Amino acid sequence: MSTKIVPCDAFSVIGIEVRTSNAKEMGPGGSIPALWQQFFQDGVAEKIPNKNGRTIYAVYTNYASDRNGEYSFVIGMKVQPWTQPPAGMVLKEIPAGDYAQATTDLGPVSKVVPQAWGRLWSLEEKAQLGGKRAYRADFEVYDERATDPRNSEVDLFIGLK
């Protein structure tokens, strides 16, 4: 898997959140699939005010330690910076900085996103990822290439120190 380093400006995301870990997500009781189901069933995207476009963001933030610890996972949309979250939603600030960008294979989103993360975890940070992970915020971008969940391509952004 190849990555490229891209600078990103800070931005804000409003959405719904769960606290989880990769160990929890590897088992049958993972919270992330249920959060995705809630996002679509409850029409969360339509309830987010002051959106910047139709792209959905999945944000990993508030890391307890590294990829082995707990983190907050948020599904939402980019909003104007002054926007307040509606009841039941959270606002997360994605910090400016350098991010390693990778793109999944084309295929079922429930398969290609976990596969891409698995490949990213196996990369040597300095040589192949482009730097040490910051564990402040990472995110996935579900744009027009991800409208068909059976045939999607998603960009992953990994925050670097």
N, C-alpha and C positions, 0 to 999 in steps of 0.2 A: 504494500500500500504506500503510495507516495503522498507526501504532505508538502504544503507550501506555507511559508510564514506570511501572514497578512496583518497589517495594523487595523484595529477596529476602534472606532469612537465609542464612548460610553453611550448606553441607551437603557431605556426602562421597559420592563415587561410586566403586564398585569395578567394574572391567571389563577389557576387553582394549584394547590400544593399538597405534597405528601412527604413525610420523612421516611427514608429507607436506606438500604445499603445494597451493594452488589451481591453480597452473600444471600440476602433475603430475596433478591430478584432472580437468583439462579434456581430457586426452589419453586414449588407449586403455589406458594402463598404470596407471590410478588404483588406489590402495590401499583406498579407502573401501568400494567395493562388495564387495571380497574380505573385508574385515573384517566387514561385515554378514553375509555368507554364513557365515563362520567362527562368528560369534556364535550363529546359529541352528542350524547343523549340529552344533556341538560342545555344544549345550545349556548355554551359558555362564550364562544366567540362573539355571538350577537349581543351579549350583555356587557362586553368590555367597552368602556367609553374612550373616545379620542384615539382610535386606532390609526396606526401608520401602515395602511395596506391590509392585505388579506393573508400574509404569511404567518404561519404558526411557528412558535418557538418552544422548544423543550429545553429548560435550563437546569443545570446541575450547579448547586451553590451551597454555601454554609457547610462546607466540608468539615467533619470532625477531625480528620487527619489527612488521609490520602485515599486512593481508590478502594482501600480495604475498610474504611470507616463509614459512618453514616453521613448522609448528605440530604439536602432538600431538593426535591424534583418538582419543577413547576412547568405546567403546560399553559401557554398563553400567547399573547400578541404584543408586539411593540406598540408603545403609546407615546403621546406627547409627554415630555418630562414633568410637567406640572400636574399630571392627572392623578387623582386619588382613586384607590381601588373600591369597587362596590363591596357591600357586605358579602362575606364568604369567600372573597378573593384576596390575593396578596400582590404587593408591588415589589419587584426585585430590580435592583440596579446592576447592570452588567458593566464592569469597569473597562475603561479604555486600556489598550495595550496590544501587545503582539499575541496572535493566536496562530496555532498550527491548524490549517484547514485541510480536511480530507473529505472525499466524496465516496459514498457507499456504491456498491454495485447496483445495477438496475434489477429490481425484483420485489417480492413481497416485503413490505416495510417491517413486518414482525420478524423477518429473517435477516434482511440485509443490514439493519441498524445494529443489532447485537453482534453480528459477524464483524462489522467494521470496528466496533469498540474492542472486540477481542484481538483484532489485528493491531489496533493502536496500542493496547496494553503490552504487546510483545515487542514493540519498537524500542530501541535504545534511545533514551531521551535526547542526549546531546547530538548523536550522529544522525539518527533517522527522524526524530520528531522535530528537531530544530532548537531544542532547549529543554530546560527542566520545567515540569508542570508547576503551575502556581497554586492550584487547588483553591482558587477564589471563585471562578465561574467558568463553566464550559457550556456549550449550547449546540443544539441541532436546529437546522433551518428546514422547515417543510414549506417549500414554495410551490409554484405551479408544476414542478416536476414530481410532486408527491400527492397529486389530487386523486390518483387511483392507488389505493393501499395495496393492491395486488401487483402493481408495476410502478414502483417508486424509486426515486434517487434523492438522497438527502445529504446535505452538507453538515459536517461535524466541525466544531471549532473548539480547540483545546487551549485554555489560557496558559501562557508561558510567563516565567519570571523574567 
